[in-house]
Amino acid sequence: MARLLREATTFLTNIPLILIGVLWGSGIWEKYGESFHPFHFNLGMAFYTLAAGAIGGAVFHGFRHHFPEVLHQRIWKVALMGIGLTLFFNLLAALSAVTSPENYRLWQWTAVAGLIIFGWQTVKFEGFGHSLKFLSVGLIVELFAFGLFAWRQPEAGPFFLFLGSAVIIGTGGLWVTGWSPHQKFNHNDLFHVIQLPGLWLLYRGALLTTTVQLP
């Protein structure tokens, strides 16, 4: 496997993200079939785009040595857009949980503008640094919105959503430090593994959240 895969552990830790992205996204979309609320639509989409980004990440880290540099960079940008879209839909879900339908439509266009800027700088620049500031701001807004939702509706669903967002932000903070427990289990691998319980909390929170609790 070492000969076939460049970063075997990072490739493998992307696999659960792909699977849960599809499976849990489908579960949330079934809930959307009952609620017809943008909250469930957006959170379901977030899991689907998570899966798409993880596929790009698995190919990038696993098979990068098989591709010419130009194609290698394009694959990375696809993975990065998957991350951006995941945050975009998570953010819309959080906003739809705490704002009226009228205000949500206004915030929606703000998020779309941010996504366009994110996409532009992803195409224009190399690396990850330019994207990190957009992701950081979006995650903070998402955490605040889900925190407000949990404060307004102190029940299991909203609380799980807030806690899941907090876990993912904490995991992202650990990733930024570059710390890893072993050279063959790097900070990317650690990030993939630790965020799994955070994603589960978001998934369970979505299923436990009802239209009665939503605006």
C-alpha positions as CSV (number, residue, x, y, z in Angstrom):
1,M,0.0,0.0,0.0
2,A,2.9,2.3,0.7
3,R,4.0,2.1,-3.0
4,L,0.4,2.8,-4.2
5,L,-0.4,5.5,-1.6
6,R,1.7,8.5,-0.8
7,E,0.0,9.3,2.6
8,A,-1.7,6.0,3.4
9,T,-3.0,7.0,6.8
10,T,-4.5,10.3,5.6
11,F,-6.1,8.5,2.7
12,L,-7.7,5.9,5.0
13,T,-8.9,8.5,7.5
14,N,-10.8,10.2,4.7
15,I,-12.8,7.1,4.1
16,P,-15.1,7.4,7.2
17,L,-15.8,11.0,6.2
18,I,-16.9,9.9,2.8
19,L,-19.2,7.2,4.2
20,I,-20.8,9.2,6.9
21,G,-21.2,12.2,4.6
22,V,-23.4,10.1,2.3
23,L,-25.2,8.1,4.9
24,W,-25.8,10.8,7.5
25,G,-26.6,13.3,4.7
26,S,-29.3,11.0,3.4
27,G,-30.7,10.6,7.0
28,I,-31.0,14.3,7.4
29,W,-32.6,14.7,4.0
30,E,-35.2,12.2,5.0
31,K,-35.9,14.5,7.9
32,Y,-36.1,17.3,5.4
33,G,-38.9,15.4,3.6
34,E,-40.9,15.8,6.8
35,S,-40.0,19.3,7.8
36,F,-39.4,21.1,4.4
37,H,-37.4,23.5,6.4
38,P,-34.1,25.0,5.0
39,F,-32.4,24.0,8.2
40,H,-32.6,20.3,7.3
41,F,-32.0,20.9,3.6
42,N,-28.8,22.8,4.3
43,L,-27.4,20.5,6.9
44,G,-28.0,17.5,4.7
45,M,-26.2,19.3,1.8
46,A,-23.3,20.0,4.2
47,F,-22.8,16.3,4.8
48,Y,-22.9,15.6,1.0
49,T,-20.3,18.3,0.3
50,L,-18.2,16.9,3.2
51,A,-18.2,13.6,1.4
52,A,-17.2,15.3,-1.9
53,G,-14.4,17.2,-0.3
54,A,-13.2,14.0,1.5
55,I,-13.0,12.2,-1.9
56,G,-10.9,15.0,-3.2
57,G,-8.7,14.9,-0.1
58,A,-8.3,11.2,-0.3
59,V,-7.2,11.4,-3.9
60,F,-4.9,14.3,-3.2
61,H,-3.1,12.8,-0.2
62,G,-3.2,9.2,-1.4
63,F,-2.2,9.4,-5.1
64,R,-0.5,12.8,-5.4
65,H,2.7,11.2,-6.6
66,H,1.0,9.7,-9.6
67,F,-0.2,13.0,-11.0
68,P,1.7,15.9,-12.7
69,E,1.9,19.0,-10.5
70,V,-0.8,21.0,-12.4
71,L,-3.4,18.2,-11.9
72,H,-2.3,17.7,-8.4
73,Q,-3.0,21.3,-7.5
74,R,-6.4,21.2,-9.2
75,I,-7.4,18.2,-7.2
76,W,-6.4,20.1,-4.0
77,K,-8.6,23.0,-5.1
78,V,-11.5,20.6,-5.6
79,A,-11.0,19.3,-2.1
80,L,-10.7,22.8,-0.7
81,M,-14.0,23.9,-2.4
82,G,-15.6,20.9,-0.8
83,I,-14.5,22.2,2.6
84,G,-15.8,25.7,1.7
85,L,-19.2,24.4,0.6
86,T,-19.5,22.3,3.7
87,L,-19.0,25.4,5.9
88,F,-21.4,27.4,3.6
89,F,-24.2,24.9,4.1
90,N,-23.5,24.5,7.8
91,L,-23.6,28.3,8.2
92,L,-26.9,28.5,6.3
93,A,-28.4,25.8,8.5
94,A,-27.3,27.6,11.6
95,L,-28.7,31.0,10.4
96,S,-32.0,29.4,9.4
97,A,-32.3,28.1,13.0
98,V,-32.2,31.5,14.6
99,T,-33.5,34.0,12.1
100,S,-37.0,34.6,10.6
101,P,-37.5,33.4,7.0
102,E,-37.3,37.0,5.8
103,N,-34.0,37.7,7.5
104,Y,-32.7,34.3,6.5
105,R,-33.0,35.2,2.9
106,L,-30.9,38.4,3.5
107,W,-28.2,36.4,5.3
108,Q,-28.3,33.8,2.6
109,W,-27.1,36.3,0.0
110,T,-24.4,37.4,2.3
111,A,-23.2,33.8,2.7
112,V,-23.4,33.4,-1.1
113,A,-21.2,36.5,-1.6
114,G,-18.7,35.0,0.9
115,L,-18.7,31.7,-1.0
116,I,-18.0,33.5,-4.2
117,I,-15.0,35.3,-2.7
118,F,-13.8,32.0,-1.2
119,G,-14.0,30.3,-4.5
120,W,-12.2,33.1,-6.3
121,Q,-9.3,33.1,-3.9
122,T,-9.2,29.3,-3.9
123,V,-8.7,29.3,-7.7
124,K,-6.3,32.3,-7.7
125,F,-3.9,31.4,-4.8
126,E,-2.0,28.3,-3.9
127,G,-2.0,26.6,-0.6
128,F,-4.4,26.9,2.3
129,G,-3.6,30.1,4.1
130,H,-5.9,32.4,2.2
131,S,-8.8,30.1,2.8
132,L,-8.2,29.7,6.5
133,K,-9.4,33.2,7.4
134,F,-12.7,32.7,5.6
135,L,-13.2,29.3,7.2
136,S,-12.4,30.7,10.7
137,V,-14.9,33.5,10.5
138,G,-17.6,31.2,9.2
139,L,-17.0,28.6,11.9
140,I,-17.2,31.3,14.6
141,V,-20.5,32.7,13.2
142,E,-21.9,29.1,13.0
143,L,-20.9,28.4,16.6
144,F,-22.5,31.6,17.8
145,A,-25.7,30.9,15.9
146,F,-26.0,27.4,17.2
147,G,-25.2,28.7,20.7
148,L,-28.1,31.2,20.4
149,F,-30.3,28.4,19.1
150,A,-29.4,26.2,22.1
151,W,-30.0,29.1,24.5
152,R,-33.5,29.8,23.0
153,Q,-34.4,26.1,22.8
154,P,-32.6,24.3,25.6
155,E,-33.3,20.8,24.4
156,A,-31.2,17.9,23.1
157,G,-31.2,18.8,19.4
158,P,-30.0,22.4,19.6
159,F,-27.5,21.5,22.3
160,F,-26.0,18.7,20.2
161,L,-25.7,21.1,17.3
162,F,-23.8,23.7,19.5
163,L,-21.6,21.0,21.0
164,G,-20.8,19.5,17.6
165,S,-19.8,22.8,16.3
166,A,-17.6,23.4,19.3
167,V,-15.9,20.1,18.9
168,I,-15.1,20.8,15.2
169,I,-13.8,24.3,16.0
170,G,-11.6,22.8,18.7
171,T,-10.3,20.2,16.4
172,G,-9.6,22.8,13.8
173,G,-7.6,24.8,16.4
174,L,-5.6,21.7,17.1
175,W,-5.0,21.2,13.4
176,V,-3.6,24.7,13.0
177,T,-0.9,23.9,15.6
178,G,0.4,21.1,13.4
179,W,0.7,18.8,16.4
180,S,0.5,15.1,15.9
181,P,1.1,12.1,18.2
182,H,3.3,10.2,15.6
183,Q,5.0,10.9,12.3
184,K,2.8,8.3,10.6
185,F,-0.3,9.8,12.1
186,N,0.0,13.5,11.3
187,H,-2.2,16.5,12.1
188,N,-4.5,15.8,9.1
189,D,-5.1,12.3,10.3
190,L,-5.8,13.5,13.9
191,F,-8.2,16.2,12.5
192,H,-10.2,13.6,10.5
193,V,-10.5,11.3,13.5
194,I,-11.4,13.8,16.2
195,Q,-14.0,15.6,14.1
196,L,-16.0,12.3,13.8
197,P,-17.8,12.7,17.1
198,G,-18.5,16.3,16.3
199,L,-20.1,15.3,13.1
200,W,-22.1,12.7,14.9
201,L,-23.4,15.4,17.3
202,L,-24.4,17.6,14.3
203,Y,-26.2,14.6,12.7
204,R,-28.1,13.7,15.9
205,G,-28.9,17.3,16.6
206,A,-30.4,17.6,13.1
207,L,-32.6,14.6,13.6
208,L,-33.7,15.7,17.1
209,T,-34.5,19.2,15.9
210,T,-38.2,19.7,15.0
211,T,-40.1,22.4,13.1
212,V,-41.6,23.5,16.3
213,Q,-38.2,24.6,17.5
214,L,-37.3,26.3,14.3
215,P,-38.5,29.8,13.1
